[in-house]
């Protein structure tokens, strides 16, 4: 099963080509350039290098949010166009869950993806990794940092990942001290989006282009003004 996975939810954008769970190729770029400038050229490069076309995909996976509202819209609209062109389904995946998947472990580790949501807020959740599977322990949502960190079990070791960790590292340390573990893994998650997407697609849980919806977790600035 050929899957094209796309993440445009942060500046650390990435695209991955998978055959089921096997990574075939990926393009990772951490840049402030807009995705309208770099997304399609990156997709073309990835597919052409492997002698493939959009129509050769068996399905698509896309990070549907949370993250940058503009990035999410561009990613979803691009993958929607691929789905329309090929008639193949799309698996919408949470950026937070994809980040947590980078830290999956067969033992019972607590994994905490944190994204900077701006305006003094974070997008965050807590997952527990058991046998390589992820169980959501604290719901994905937008939080005030102190509110979210107060919900976490301070007596247990927690592994943190995401661009929000850089912004709130001192606060995390205040709450968890030597129980906090800061990941050195890269911020690129297209491969993990593809892995989660594959699980959905093989269970026939993919969506049509018309059914795709963003996972914003809070109102956009335009919606707040209305």
N, C-alpha and C positions, 0 to 999 in steps of 0.2 A: 504494500500500500504506500504510494507516494503522497507525502504530505508537505505542503508549503506552510511554514509557520511565521507569523509576523508579530513583532512587538514595537509599537511606536508610542508607548505611554510615558516614557521619560526621554531625556536627551540621549541616554544609552540605548539607542535603537538597535534592533537586530532582526535578521531574517535567517531562517534555517530550512534546509531541505532534509527530510527524513524518509527512510524506507521502514515503515512501522516504527520501531524504537531506535533504529540505527541512524546515527547522524551521518549524512552524506556530505554536506557542505554548509557553511554558514558565513554570513557577513555581519560584522559587528562594528558599529561606529558610534563613538561618544562625541557628539557635535552639537553646536547651537544652530547649525543650518536647519532650515525648515524641512519637514518631511516631504513637502511638495517638491522640493529640489532633489532629494536624494533617495526617496523610497523606490520609485519605479526603475531608475537606473540600476540600483542594487539588485532588485528582483530580476531584471533582464540579465545582468551579469551572472547571477547565481544559476539561472535556468540554462542560459546559453552555454556556460562552461560545462554543464552536465548533459548537454544535448537534449534538453527537455523544453516543453512549452507548457503554458498554463493549462491547456486542455489535457495534458498528460497526468495531471494531478488527480488522485482519487478523493481528495478532500483537502480542506484548509483549516488552519488553527490560527486564531487571532487573540491577542491580549485585549480584552474588551474594557479594561480598567480595573481599578482606579488609576488615576494619574493625570497627566496634562489633558485638559478638555479638548484642545486643538489636536494634539497627537492622537487621542482616542478616535476622534471623528475622521481624521485622515486614514488611520489604519483600518477602521471599519469600512469606510467608503471604498477603499482600494480593494479590500478582500471581497466586499460585496460585488464589485465589478468582475473579479475573478470567478466568483460563484455563478454570476449571471452568464458569463462567457462559456463556462465549462459545464454548467448544470450540476456541479458537485456541491456537497454540503459543507458547512462551516461549523467548527467547534469553537464557541466563545469561551475564553479562559480568563480566570482572575489573575491579574499581575501579582497580587500578593501571594496567591497559592503557588504560582510559578517560582517566585523568589524563595519561598519556603522549601520547594522541591529541590533547590540547589543544595540544601543542607540536609536532605533526608538521610536517615541513619537507621540501621536495623534495630538499635536499642531505643528506649523510650526517651528521646531528647525533646525538649521544648524549643520550638523554632518561632522566631518573632520577626516577620517582615515589617518594615516601617518605611513609608514613603512620605516625603515632605509635601504636604498639601497646601503650603503657603498660608497666609493669614493666621499664623500661629497655631495651625492644626496639622494633624498627621492622618494618613490613611494607614491603618494597621490591623493586625489580627494576631492570634496566637494559635499555633498548630502543634500537635504532638505527633512525632514520628515513631511509628511502631511497625516493625517488619518492612520498612521501606514505604509504608502507606502513611498518608497524612490525615489526621483527625482534627477538625476545627474545634478548638477549646474556647476561644473568645472570638465573637463574631467579627467579620470584616466590616469596617465602618470608618467614618471620619470621627476623630476624637480630638479633644484638647489633650496635649501630651501628659499633663499631670493626671488627668482622669484615667487615661488608658494605662499608664504605668502603675497606678494604684490598684488596678485590677489584676495585675500579674502576680504569681506566687513568688515572693521575694526570697523564699527559703530554698528555691531550686535553681540550678544552673539553667540559663536561658541563652540561646544563640540568636544574635541579632544580625539582620542583613537589610540593605536598602539605603537609598540616599538620605532618608530621614535620620539614619543613625549618625551620619556625619554632622547633621545640624544639631541633634539633641544628645550627642555622646556624653557631655558633662552631666546632663540631667539623668540619663540612664545610669551612669556611674553612681550618682547620688542615691538612686533608688536601690540598686542591686550590687554595687561594689564588686567584690571578687566573684559574685555569681554571674556577672555579665560576661559573655563571650562575643567578641566582635569578629564577624566573618571577613576573611580576606578573599572570598570568591569574587569573580567579576560580576558587574551589574547586568550583564547581558543574559536575557532569559528566553530567547526565541526557541532554543532547543527544548527547554522545560515546557514552554507553551505547546510545542509539538508533541511532547510526551503525554501531557494531559489531554491534548486534543485527540491523540490517537486512541486513548482509552474511551473517549466519548464517541468517536466515529465508529470504532469497531462494535460498540453496543448500539449503533444506530441512533445516537443521541445528538447527531449534528443537526444544524438548522439551515433552512433555506436563506437566501439573501434577504427576503422580505421579513424574516423573523428575527434577524440580528438586532440586538439592542445593546447600547453602551452600559457599562457598569460604573456610573459616576460616583455613587455613594453620597453625593451632596449636590445641591443645585449649582449650576454654572453661574458666572457673574451676570450674564444676560438674564437668566431666569430670576435671579435675586432682585433685579431692578424692576421686574414686572409686578 
